[in-house]
Every structure is written in structure tokens, then in C-alpha cells.
Amino acid sequence: MTQIPMIDWFTVVVVLALFGFVGGVLTFAWVMMKVIHD
């Protein structure tokens, strides 16, 4: 059983945070487009 370095966990957290941020921005932009077109 190999020990997982902390940097790997840090990278995973950063990637997940980036994906969440991008998803939130895309969702916000989609909602704004729907509001503007309506």
C-alpha cells in the first residue's frame, strides 16, 4: 500500500474547485442568456 503525497490531494481539490467554478460560470451565463432572450 503506497502512501499518497499531499500534493496529489491538493491538485485534486484545485481541479475540482476549477471545474465547479467553470460550471457555475457557464450556468450563470446560460441563465442570463435565457433571461435576455425572454
C-alpha positions, 0 to 999 in steps of 0.5 A: 500500500503506497502512501499518497503525497499531499500534493496529489490531494491538493491538485485534486481539490484545485481541479475540482474547485476549477471545474465547479467554478467553470460550471457555475460560470457557464450556468450563470451565463446560460441563465442570463442568456435565457433571461435576455432572450425572454 
